[in-house]
Amino acid sequence: MTNRIAVHMEGQEGALHIDGLTGQIVTPNQERPEWADGYAVALLAERIGWYEQRLGHQLPEAIRKPQLLTAQDLGWIGVDAEGDEVEIEANAEHRMELLAGYLGIDRTDFDQERNFAGAIAQADVDHTYVTQATDEATLEQVEGQGFSETQKKAING
């Protein structure tokens, strides 16, 4: 069994396959679409790291083990017309759209700016509940208690 990921370019014809571990293009040169001219290796680890910085280590399967990616969501090592090695950066706007989708944020609703921080905080809380089960139990003990009740318990022991 091979671990291949299909890659396409939005708005362009054709696709190619990359190795899911190394990021190397496995599609033969003569079968690659025109948009992939000069591309050699997809930077898969960089992509995962970018999402981990924003979503935490508990990434959705669609990010950690994708079956289909857009070329814009990947950084690439490639070769320019002179034969020099170049790095092609991922499209930041495309990634932000995907990130907004994972966080449930409508980027066209500018009034949600205040809600963005709340969405990130909620994702962090959800992640903590999964990774720090004892903290969740402590939180459940104090939920529903007012400040004065908690203060009385702290003072009275």
N, C-alpha and C positions, 0 to 999 in steps of 0.2 A: 504494500500500500504506500502510495506517495502522498506527501503532505503538500499539496499545491493550493495556491490562492489565485483566483481569477482577478485580474485588474483591468478596469476599463477607464476611459476618459470621458467625462460627461460632455455631451454634445459632439462627440467624435465617433467614427465607426471603428469597429474592431476591438479586440481585447487580447490579453496575453496572460500567461501563467507565470507565477514566481514560486520559488521554493519557500514553504512556510516557515522554515527555520533560518535559512541563510539570506533570503530575500533576492537571490540570484534569479534572473529571468531564465526560465527553462524552455520557453517557446523558441523554436529555431528562427534564425535571423530572417529567412525568406518568408516566414509566416507572421511576423510581427506587424502590427498596424503602423501607419506612417507617424502617428503622434508619438510613438515610442522610439523614434530614431535618436540614438545617442544615450538612451537609458541602459544601464547595466545591472545595478543592484538597488533594490528597494531597502530603505532604512527602517526595517520593522521595529527594532528595539527603540529607536528614537520616537516612533509613533506611539508605542505603548507607554514610554516614559512621559510623553507630553500629556496623555490622558490621565496617567497616574497622578501627576502633579495637580491636576484639577479635580479628579473624581475620587482619589484615594486608590489603595491597592486592590480593593474588591471591584474590579472592572467587570462590566457585562461581557458575556461570551462573544458578542458581536465585535468587541474591541480586542479582547485577548486572543480569540481564535476565529478570525473571520474566514468566510468562504469566498466573499466578493468584496473588493475594495475599489475605490476610485483612485486614480493616479494622483489626484490633487490632495488626497489625505496622506500621502507618503512623501517623505524626502527621498531623494535618489542620488546615487553616485552615477555619473555618466561621463561621456566623452564629447568634447565640443568638436567643431569642424576642423580645428588644427590638430586634433588627436590628444589634447590635454585633458586630464581628469578634472571634472568639475562636480560641485555639489549643487543639486537642484532642490531648493527648499519646498516644503509642503505649502499649500495655499492656506494662509492663516484664516482668511474669511470663511473658507469651506470648513475648516476645523471648528471654527466658532459656531457655525450653523449646526454642525453635528453635536457639539457640546451642549448647545441650547436645547436641542431635541432630547438629549439624555437627561437634562435637568428639568425638562418640562417648561421651558421659558420661550415665550413668543418674542423674538427679537424685533418684530415690527411694532410692538406695543411699548412705546418709550416710557409710559407711566410705570412699567414694571421694574424700572431701575432699582427702586427700593426693595422689590421682592427678590431680586437676584441674590442679594446677600442672604436673605432668608432661605432661599432654595439651597445655597451652598451650605449654610449652617445645618439645615435639615438633613442633607446628604451626609454631613460629618457626624451628626447624631446617630443616624441609621447605621453608619459604618461602625461607630463606637459600640452600639448595642450588639452588633455581631461579634466584634473582636474582644470586647470587655464585658462579658456577661455579669461579672460581680458588680460592676458599676451600675448596670441596669437594675439589678436587684436593690441596690442602695437607693437609687432614684425612685423606684416603685414604693419604697418605705416612706419617703418623705413627700411624694406627690399627694396633693389634696390637703396638705397641712398648711396652715397659714404661718406667717413669720412668727407671730406671738407664740403659737403652739410649739414650734421648733425651738424658739428661744427659751421657753419654760423648761423643755426637756433638757436643753443644754445646761441650764443653770442648776436644775434640780438633780441632774444626773440621771 
